[in-house]
Amino acid sequence: MNATDEYGSTLAGASILVIDDEPGMRNFLTKILGPRVKRVEQAASAAEATKRLDESHFDLVILDNIMPRTTGLDWVTEQRRKGFFADTILITAYADLETAIAALRAGVSDFVLKPFRANQILGAVARTLDRKFLRRDNTLLRHALNAGDAHGPLLGKSRPMAELRAMLARLAPLTTPVLFTGATGTGKELAARHLHALSPRAEGPFVAVNCAALTPERIAADLFGVIEEGGRLKPGLIPLADGGTLFLDEVAQMPDQLQAALLRVLEDRRVRPVGAEREMPFDLRFCFATNADLDAAIAEGRFRADLYHRINVVRIDMPPLADRSEDIVELAALFMTQSSVSLGLPALDLDEETLLKLRRYGWPGNVRELKNLVERSVILGEFPPEFAGSGQVTGARAIEDLELVVQRHILHVLDMCNGNRAEAARRLGVSRKTVDRRMATWGD
């Protein structure tokens, strides 16, 4: 058998713990699962299995029901009380009604009867993981919808954006925490998503959390999880994001309780759900963001200095839109298309005069302000007077006049650089020869 069969995509990123006192069964399961999953480990007893759970996170546990000094069902029941929430497949030689009822009460996801073939256990594992990841994705989707997460590409060919992309590409393979700073609307979450997409964690979840929106009463439960009535665990956002990236926005507004709890989580790489006895290990990359002055917040006693030093390993200052005005044409075109499609309304013409006025504006609200302006203009059917062009250009004509738009854009950047072609080329992200060639074509 090989890892590229029908089960490959489902099992590929899973970590599995096999618990059985018989070496032959452990080795058999490891042999068929090993090539297909991310990680598979063995435990020969309940005590060894408990130790493994304390050391690592597992997506799935496969255990025999009959073991020395305990049964698999008794062990699962005890571990649930302590804070164990991995899905479980029970191996048993007895399919009686009493065992089935006990398995359901213990929270067992599936059980496989002995003797079984490789495809039977692989099918059970695939079904269980499918259900697990579907529950996780549904929970994270509801969270994302409620939070209004930012989505979209990280656009822009300006020098600041080229430097930003280069830094993100350099950081992508690492697990180092990253702190994104900059004014509101500069795209801090988009940059964090771009970093996640470039990283080896790209197939894992990206979870964005607005720290200012967390209430003190729900902080621990929302982030770490909670043991609910009946002993079942409702996982928090940190365990749900395991294997991916957690983006904590507005960290300067983080409540005091969360600051202290987060510092410990970052140091220990473990979380303890509310009401649980066990601290659960996790594998996450943390990204943080703020538009506030954290140094001033520390001086005023609103932010812990030790937490600041823990999260400020690599700091990325997001460039304001005013420093990358050459990107406005591309951004405005994207937002125009998005707004027109989502609202079901006609797109407005981005004529050369409108684009020039957009580039000359200061944009205190940055990219978010530009996006809102375009959407509002589509709704009203026209740009505000301060941005409207004197003439209308159709979509086809706009394509024909692309060279004219490029000319105006380069001349505008040259004007900003007081005619310095080398500096204009640097801001445009092109060579000096390109600028010279264009100017020669235009007779300048």
C-alpha positions as CSV (number, residue, x, y, z in Angstrom):
1,M,0.0,0.0,0.0
2,N,1.1,3.6,-0.5
3,A,0.4,7.0,0.8
4,T,-1.2,8.2,-2.4
5,D,-4.3,6.0,-2.3
6,E,-7.9,7.1,-1.7
7,Y,-7.2,8.0,2.0
8,G,-4.1,10.1,1.3
9,S,-5.6,13.6,1.3
10,T,-7.8,12.9,4.4
11,L,-5.0,11.4,6.6
12,A,-2.1,13.5,5.4
13,G,-1.9,16.1,8.1
14,A,-3.1,13.9,11.0
15,S,-1.3,12.9,14.2
16,I,-2.4,9.6,15.6
17,L,-1.7,7.7,18.9
18,V,-2.0,3.9,18.8
19,I,-2.6,2.3,22.2
20,D,-2.5,-1.5,22.5
21,D,-0.6,-3.9,24.8
22,E,0.1,-6.3,21.9
23,P,3.2,-5.3,20.0
24,G,2.0,-7.1,16.8
25,M,-1.2,-5.0,16.6
26,R,0.7,-1.7,17.4
27,N,3.2,-2.5,14.6
28,F,0.5,-3.5,12.2
29,L,-1.4,-0.2,12.7
30,T,1.8,1.8,12.6
31,K,2.8,0.1,9.3
32,I,-0.4,0.9,7.5
33,L,-0.9,4.4,9.0
34,G,2.7,5.6,9.0
35,P,3.1,6.4,5.3
36,R,-0.3,8.2,5.2
37,V,-0.3,10.5,8.2
38,K,1.9,13.3,9.5
39,R,2.8,11.5,12.7
40,V,2.0,8.2,14.4
41,E,3.1,7.1,17.9
42,Q,2.6,4.0,20.0
43,A,1.8,3.4,23.6
44,A,1.9,-0.1,25.2
45,S,-0.3,0.7,28.2
46,A,-2.8,3.2,29.6
47,A,-0.1,4.8,31.7
48,E,2.2,5.3,28.8
49,A,-0.7,6.7,26.7
50,T,-1.5,9.3,29.4
51,K,2.1,10.4,29.4
52,R,2.1,10.7,25.6
53,L,-1.0,12.9,25.8
54,D,0.7,15.2,28.3
55,E,3.6,15.6,25.9
56,S,1.9,16.0,22.5
57,H,-1.3,16.8,20.7
58,F,-3.0,14.1,18.8
59,D,-5.9,14.4,16.3
60,L,-7.0,10.8,16.8
61,V,-6.5,7.9,19.3
62,I,-6.9,4.3,18.3
63,L,-7.0,2.0,21.4
64,D,-7.8,-1.6,22.3
65,N,-10.6,-2.0,24.8
66,I,-9.0,-4.9,26.7
67,M,-5.7,-3.9,28.3
68,P,-4.0,-4.8,31.5
69,R,-5.3,-3.2,34.7
70,T,-8.0,-1.2,32.8
71,T,-10.3,-1.1,29.8
72,G,-10.1,1.3,26.9
73,L,-13.5,2.7,27.8
74,D,-12.6,3.3,31.4
75,W,-9.4,5.0,30.3
76,V,-11.2,7.3,27.8
77,T,-13.8,8.2,30.4
78,E,-11.1,9.2,32.9
79,Q,-9.1,11.2,30.3
80,R,-12.3,13.1,29.2
81,R,-12.7,14.3,32.7
82,K,-9.1,15.6,32.7
83,G,-9.5,17.5,29.4
84,F,-8.8,15.0,26.6
85,F,-10.8,15.8,23.5
86,A,-9.1,13.9,20.6
87,D,-11.4,11.7,18.6
88,T,-11.2,8.0,19.5
89,I,-11.6,4.7,17.7
90,L,-12.1,1.7,19.9
91,I,-10.8,-1.7,18.8
92,T,-12.9,-4.5,20.3
93,A,-13.6,-8.2,19.8
94,Y,-17.1,-7.9,21.4
95,A,-19.9,-6.0,19.6
96,D,-22.5,-6.3,22.2
97,L,-25.1,-3.6,22.9
98,E,-23.6,-2.9,26.4
99,T,-20.2,-2.1,24.9
100,A,-21.7,0.1,22.2
101,I,-23.7,2.2,24.8
102,A,-20.7,2.5,27.0
103,A,-18.6,3.7,24.0
104,L,-21.2,6.4,23.1
105,R,-21.2,7.6,26.7
106,A,-17.4,7.8,26.8
107,G,-17.4,9.9,23.6
108,V,-15.9,7.2,21.3
109,S,-16.3,8.3,17.7
110,D,-16.2,4.8,16.1
111,F,-15.3,1.2,16.8
112,V,-13.8,-1.6,14.8
113,L,-14.3,-5.3,15.4
114,K,-11.5,-7.7,15.5
115,P,-10.3,-9.3,13.3
116,F,-10.2,-6.5,10.7
117,R,-8.5,-5.7,7.4
118,A,-6.3,-2.7,6.7
119,N,-9.0,-1.0,4.5
120,Q,-11.5,-1.3,7.4
121,I,-9.3,0.6,9.9
122,L,-8.3,3.1,7.2
123,G,-12.0,3.7,6.4
124,A,-12.8,4.2,10.1
125,V,-9.8,6.6,10.5
126,A,-10.8,8.6,7.4
127,R,-14.5,8.9,8.4
128,T,-13.5,10.0,11.9
129,L,-11.0,12.6,10.7
130,D,-13.5,13.9,8.1
131,R,-16.1,14.5,10.9
132,K,-13.5,16.1,13.1
133,F,-12.2,18.5,10.6
134,L,-15.7,19.3,9.4
135,R,-16.7,20.3,13.0
136,R,-13.6,22.3,13.3
137,D,-14.1,24.1,10.0
138,N,-17.7,24.9,10.8
139,T,-16.8,26.3,14.2
140,L,-14.0,28.5,12.7
141,L,-16.3,29.6,9.8
142,R,-18.9,30.8,12.3
143,H,-16.2,32.6,14.2
144,A,-14.9,34.2,11.0
145,L,-18.4,35.3,9.9
146,N,-19.1,36.8,13.3
147,A,-15.7,38.6,13.4
148,G,-15.9,39.8,9.8
149,D,-12.4,38.6,8.9
150,A,-10.5,40.4,6.2
151,H,-9.8,38.5,3.0
152,G,-8.1,39.3,-0.3
153,P,-4.7,39.4,-2.0
154,L,-1.8,41.5,-0.8
155,L,-1.7,43.9,-3.7
156,G,0.8,46.5,-4.8
157,K,4.0,46.7,-6.9
158,S,5.5,49.7,-5.0
159,R,8.9,49.4,-3.3
160,P,7.4,49.3,0.2
161,M,5.2,46.4,-0.8
162,A,8.0,44.6,-2.5
163,E,10.1,44.9,0.7
164,L,7.1,43.7,2.7
165,R,6.7,40.6,0.5
166,A,10.4,39.8,0.7
167,M,10.3,40.0,4.5
168,L,7.2,37.8,4.7
169,A,8.8,35.2,2.4
170,R,11.9,35.1,4.6
171,L,9.8,34.6,7.8
172,A,7.4,32.1,6.3
173,P,9.4,28.8,7.0
174,L,10.0,29.9,10.6
175,T,7.8,29.7,13.7
176,T,8.9,33.0,15.1
177,P,6.1,35.3,16.4
178,V,5.5,38.4,14.2
179,L,4.2,41.8,15.4
180,F,2.4,43.8,12.7
181,T,2.2,47.6,13.5
182,G,0.7,50.5,11.5
183,A,-2.3,52.7,11.2
184,T,-5.8,51.4,10.9
185,G,-6.6,50.1,7.4
186,T,-3.0,49.4,6.3
187,G,-3.7,45.6,5.8
188,K,-2.1,44.0,8.9
189,E,-4.4,41.0,8.8
190,L,-4.0,40.6,5.0
191,A,-0.2,40.6,5.6
192,A,-0.5,37.9,8.3
193,R,-2.7,35.8,6.0
194,H,-0.1,36.2,3.2
195,L,2.6,35.0,5.7
196,H,0.4,32.0,6.6
197,A,-0.2,31.1,3.0
198,L,3.5,31.1,2.3
199,S,4.4,28.9,5.3
200,P,4.4,25.2,5.8
201,R,1.2,25.7,7.8
202,A,-0.8,26.9,4.8
203,E,-3.0,23.8,4.9
204,G,-3.8,24.4,8.5
205,P,-6.3,27.0,9.8
206,F,-5.8,30.7,10.1
207,V,-7.7,32.1,13.0
208,A,-8.1,35.8,13.6
209,V,-9.1,37.1,17.0
210,N,-10.0,40.7,17.9
211,C,-8.7,41.0,21.5
212,A,-10.7,44.1,22.1
213,A,-13.9,42.1,21.5
214,L,-13.1,39.5,24.1
215,T,-15.1,39.9,27.4
216,P,-13.3,39.2,30.6
217,E,-15.9,36.6,31.5
218,R,-15.4,34.6,28.3
219,I,-11.7,35.0,27.7
220,A,-10.5,31.7,29.0
221,A,-13.4,29.7,27.6
222,D,-13.2,31.3,24.1
223,L,-9.5,30.9,23.7
224,F,-8.6,27.8,25.8
225,G,-11.9,25.8,25.8
226,V,-14.2,24.7,28.6
227,I,-15.6,21.5,30.0
228,E,-19.3,21.7,29.5
229,E,-22.1,19.9,31.4
230,G,-21.9,16.2,30.9
231,G,-18.1,16.3,30.8
232,R,-17.7,17.1,27.1
233,L,-15.1,19.6,26.1
234,K,-15.8,22.6,23.9
235,P,-12.5,23.4,22.4
236,G,-11.3,27.0,22.3
237,L,-9.8,28.9,19.4
238,I,-6.2,28.0,20.3
239,P,-6.7,24.2,20.2
240,L,-8.9,24.6,17.1
241,A,-6.1,26.5,15.3
242,D,-3.5,23.8,16.1
243,G,-1.2,23.3,13.2
244,G,-2.0,26.7,11.8
245,T,-1.6,30.4,12.6
246,L,-3.4,32.4,15.4
247,F,-3.7,36.1,14.6
248,L,-4.3,38.3,17.6
249,D,-5.4,41.8,16.6
250,E,-5.7,44.9,18.7
251,V,-3.3,43.5,21.3
252,A,-3.0,46.9,23.0
253,Q,-6.6,46.6,24.1
254,M,-6.1,43.2,25.5
255,P,-7.7,42.9,29.0
256,D,-5.3,42.4,31.9
257,Q,-6.4,38.8,32.5
258,L,-5.7,37.8,28.9
259,Q,-2.3,39.4,29.0
260,A,-1.2,37.3,32.0
261,A,-2.8,34.2,30.6
262,L,-1.3,34.7,27.1
263,L,2.2,35.2,28.5
264,R,2.1,31.8,30.2
265,V,0.7,30.2,27.1
266,L,3.5,31.6,24.9
267,E,6.1,30.4,27.4
268,D,4.7,26.9,28.0
269,R,3.1,26.3,24.6
270,R,0.2,24.7,26.5
271,V,-3.4,25.6,27.4
272,R,-5.7,24.4,30.2
273,P,-9.4,24.4,29.3
274,V,-11.7,25.8,32.0
275,G,-12.6,22.9,34.3
276,A,-9.9,20.6,33.0
277,E,-7.1,19.0,34.9
278,R,-4.7,18.6,32.0
279,E,-2.8,21.3,30.1
280,M,-2.9,20.5,26.4
281,P,0.2,21.1,24.2
282,F,-0.4,22.8,20.9
283,D,1.6,23.7,17.7
284,L,0.8,27.2,16.6
285,R,2.4,30.2,15.0
286,F,1.4,33.5,16.7
287,C,0.9,36.8,14.8
288,F,0.0,40.0,16.6
289,A,-1.2,43.4,15.4
290,T,-1.8,46.8,16.8
291,N,-2.3,50.4,15.6
292,A,-1.3,51.8,19.0
293,D,2.0,52.8,20.5
294,L,2.9,49.9,22.8
295,D,5.8,51.7,24.3
296,A,3.4,54.4,25.6
297,A,0.9,51.7,26.7
298,I,3.7,50.1,28.8
299,A,4.7,53.4,30.3
300,E,1.1,54.1,31.3
301,G,0.8,50.6,32.8
302,R,-1.8,49.4,30.3
303,F,0.4,46.7,28.7
304,R,2.8,44.3,30.3
305,A,6.5,44.8,29.4
306,D,7.3,41.1,29.7
307,L,4.5,40.3,27.2
308,Y,5.7,43.0,24.8
309,H,9.2,41.5,24.7
310,R,7.7,38.1,24.2
311,I,5.7,39.1,21.1
312,N,8.1,41.7,19.7
313,V,10.6,39.2,18.2
314,V,10.1,40.4,14.6
315,R,8.2,43.7,14.0
316,I,6.8,44.7,10.6
317,D,5.6,48.2,10.2
318,M,2.9,48.3,7.5
319,P,3.4,51.2,5.0
320,P,0.5,53.8,4.9
321,L,-1.2,54.2,1.5
322,A,0.2,57.7,1.2
323,D,3.7,56.2,0.9
324,R,2.6,53.8,-1.9
325,S,0.4,55.9,-4.0
326,E,1.6,54.1,-7.1
327,D,-0.5,51.1,-5.9
328,I,-3.8,53.0,-5.9
329,V,-4.6,52.2,-9.6
330,E,-4.4,48.5,-9.0
331,L,-6.2,48.7,-5.6
332,A,-9.0,50.9,-7.0
333,A,-9.6,48.6,-9.9
334,L,-9.8,45.5,-7.6
335,F,-12.2,47.2,-5.2
336,M,-14.4,48.5,-8.1
337,T,-14.7,44.9,-9.5
338,Q,-15.4,43.4,-6.0
339,S,-18.0,46.1,-5.2
340,S,-19.8,45.8,-8.5
341,V,-20.0,42.0,-8.3
342,S,-21.0,41.8,-4.7
343,L,-23.7,44.6,-4.9
344,G,-24.9,43.6,-8.3
345,L,-24.5,47.2,-9.5
346,P,-22.7,48.6,-12.6
347,A,-19.0,49.5,-12.2
348,L,-18.0,53.1,-12.4
349,D,-15.4,54.2,-15.0
350,L,-11.9,54.9,-13.5
351,D,-10.9,57.6,-16.0
352,E,-7.4,59.2,-15.9
353,E,-8.5,62.3,-14.0
354,T,-10.2,60.2,-11.3
355,L,-7.1,58.0,-10.9
356,L,-4.9,61.1,-10.6
357,K,-7.1,62.6,-7.9
358,L,-7.1,59.3,-6.1
359,R,-3.3,59.3,-6.1
360,R,-3.0,62.8,-4.9
361,Y,-5.3,62.3,-1.9
362,G,-3.7,61.7,1.5
363,W,-5.8,58.7,2.6
364,P,-5.7,59.0,6.4
365,G,-7.8,55.8,6.5
366,N,-5.4,54.0,4.2
367,V,-6.5,51.1,2.1
368,R,-9.7,50.6,4.1
369,E,-10.8,54.2,3.3
370,L,-10.1,53.6,-0.4
371,K,-12.2,50.5,-0.4
372,N,-15.0,52.2,1.4
373,L,-14.9,55.1,-1.0
374,V,-15.1,52.9,-4.1
375,E,-18.0,50.8,-2.6
376,R,-19.9,53.9,-1.6
377,S,-19.4,55.4,-5.0
378,V,-20.8,52.2,-6.7
379,I,-23.9,52.4,-4.5
380,L,-24.5,56.1,-5.3
381,G,-23.6,55.6,-9.0
382,E,-21.0,58.3,-9.0
383,F,-17.7,59.4,-7.3
384,P,-17.8,62.4,-4.9
385,P,-17.1,65.7,-6.6
386,E,-13.5,65.9,-5.3
387,F,-12.7,62.6,-7.0
388,A,-15.0,62.6,-10.1
389,G,-13.4,63.1,-13.5
390,S,-14.5,65.6,-16.1
391,G,-15.3,63.0,-18.7
392,Q,-16.6,59.4,-18.8
393,V,-14.5,56.6,-20.3
394,T,-16.0,53.3,-21.2
395,G,-14.5,50.0,-20.1
396,A,-13.2,49.3,-23.7
397,R,-11.9,52.9,-24.0
398,A,-10.2,52.5,-20.6
399,I,-8.2,49.5,-21.9
400,E,-7.2,51.5,-25.0
401,D,-6.1,54.4,-22.8
402,L,-4.0,52.2,-20.5
403,E,-0.8,53.7,-21.9
404,L,-2.1,57.2,-21.1
405,V,-2.9,56.1,-17.5
406,V,0.7,54.7,-17.2
407,Q,2.1,57.9,-18.5
408,R,0.2,60.0,-16.0
409,H,1.1,57.7,-13.2
410,I,4.9,57.8,-14.0
411,L,4.8,61.6,-14.5
412,H,3.0,62.0,-11.1
413,V,5.6,59.9,-9.3
414,L,8.3,62.0,-11.1
415,D,6.6,65.1,-9.8
416,M,6.6,63.7,-6.3
417,C,10.4,63.1,-6.6
418,N,11.1,66.6,-8.0
419,G,12.1,65.1,-11.4
420,N,14.7,62.6,-9.9
421,R,14.3,59.7,-12.3
422,A,16.4,57.3,-10.2
423,E,14.2,57.9,-7.1
424,A,11.0,57.6,-9.2
425,A,12.2,54.3,-10.6
426,R,12.9,53.1,-7.0
427,R,9.3,54.0,-6.0
428,L,7.8,52.5,-9.1
429,G,9.8,49.2,-8.6
430,V,11.3,49.4,-12.1
431,S,14.7,50.0,-13.5
432,R,16.0,53.5,-14.3
433,K,16.3,52.4,-17.9
434,T,12.6,51.7,-18.0
435,V,11.8,55.2,-16.9
436,D,14.2,56.7,-19.4
437,R,12.8,54.6,-22.2
438,R,9.2,55.7,-21.4
439,M,10.2,59.4,-21.2
440,A,12.0,59.1,-24.5
441,T,8.8,57.6,-26.0
442,W,6.8,60.5,-24.7
443,G,9.3,63.0,-26.0
444,D,10.5,64.2,-22.6
